[in-house]
Amino acid sequence: MAVQTFKGMPINALCSDFFTIGWLKQAYAMAVNPVTKSEVWDIADDVRTRVVLPWKKKRLTRRPKKNQMPYVGEK
């Protein structure tokens, strides 16, 4: 933006038209319907009978613990 201001160019000259307010309004102009309760959904039987298990959790890498033996006189 500093170069555009220095050169006297309009701020939106290097911005795509997709990032304008008109395109944003056009993208959300379609009506959005709320989702009904899950009991009303039409789900195929083969999909309904599948068992979905959670992901296997990976253990996060941690800094290794210090395994130093205490000196004489230390606790």
C-alpha positions as CSV (number, residue, x, y, z in Angstrom):
1,M,0.0,0.0,0.0
2,A,2.9,2.3,0.6
3,V,4.1,2.0,-3.0
4,Q,0.5,2.6,-4.3
5,T,0.3,5.7,-2.2
6,F,3.7,6.9,-3.3
7,K,2.9,6.3,-7.0
8,G,-0.5,7.9,-6.7
9,M,-2.4,4.7,-7.7
10,P,-5.8,3.9,-6.4
11,I,-5.8,1.5,-3.4
12,N,-8.0,-1.1,-5.2
13,A,-6.0,-1.1,-8.5
14,L,-3.9,-4.2,-7.5
15,C,-6.8,-6.0,-5.8
16,S,-8.9,-8.6,-7.7
17,D,-12.6,-7.8,-8.4
18,F,-13.5,-10.9,-6.4
19,F,-12.6,-9.0,-3.2
20,T,-15.0,-6.2,-3.7
21,I,-18.2,-5.6,-1.7
22,G,-20.3,-6.3,-4.8
23,W,-18.9,-9.8,-5.2
24,L,-19.3,-10.5,-1.5
25,K,-22.9,-9.5,-1.6
26,Q,-23.4,-11.7,-4.7
27,A,-21.8,-14.7,-3.1
28,Y,-24.2,-14.5,-0.1
29,A,-27.3,-13.4,-2.0
30,M,-28.7,-17.0,-2.1
31,A,-31.0,-17.9,0.7
32,V,-29.6,-20.1,3.4
33,N,-32.0,-22.7,4.9
34,P,-31.5,-24.0,8.4
35,V,-30.6,-27.6,8.9
36,T,-33.4,-29.8,10.3
37,K,-33.1,-32.3,13.1
38,S,-30.9,-35.4,12.4
39,E,-33.9,-37.7,12.9
40,V,-35.5,-36.3,9.8
41,W,-32.5,-36.8,7.5
42,D,-32.7,-39.4,4.7
43,I,-29.6,-41.6,5.3
44,A,-29.0,-44.8,3.3
45,D,-29.0,-48.0,5.4
46,D,-25.4,-49.0,4.3
47,V,-24.2,-45.6,5.6
48,R,-26.2,-45.8,8.8
49,T,-24.7,-49.2,9.7
50,R,-21.1,-48.2,9.3
51,V,-19.0,-47.8,12.4
52,V,-16.9,-44.7,12.5
53,L,-14.0,-44.8,15.0
54,P,-12.1,-41.8,16.3
55,W,-8.7,-41.0,14.9
56,K,-5.7,-42.6,16.6
57,K,-4.2,-39.9,18.7
58,K,-0.6,-39.1,18.1
59,R,1.5,-38.4,21.2
60,L,2.9,-34.9,20.9
61,T,6.6,-34.6,21.0
62,R,7.9,-33.1,24.2
63,R,11.2,-31.9,25.5
64,P,12.9,-35.0,27.1
65,K,13.0,-35.0,30.9
66,K,16.3,-34.7,32.6
67,N,17.4,-38.0,34.1
68,Q,20.2,-36.6,36.2
69,M,21.3,-38.4,39.3
70,P,21.4,-36.0,42.3
71,Y,24.9,-35.1,43.6
72,V,25.9,-36.2,47.1
73,G,24.0,-34.0,49.6
74,E,21.2,-33.1,47.2
75,K,17.7,-34.4,47.5
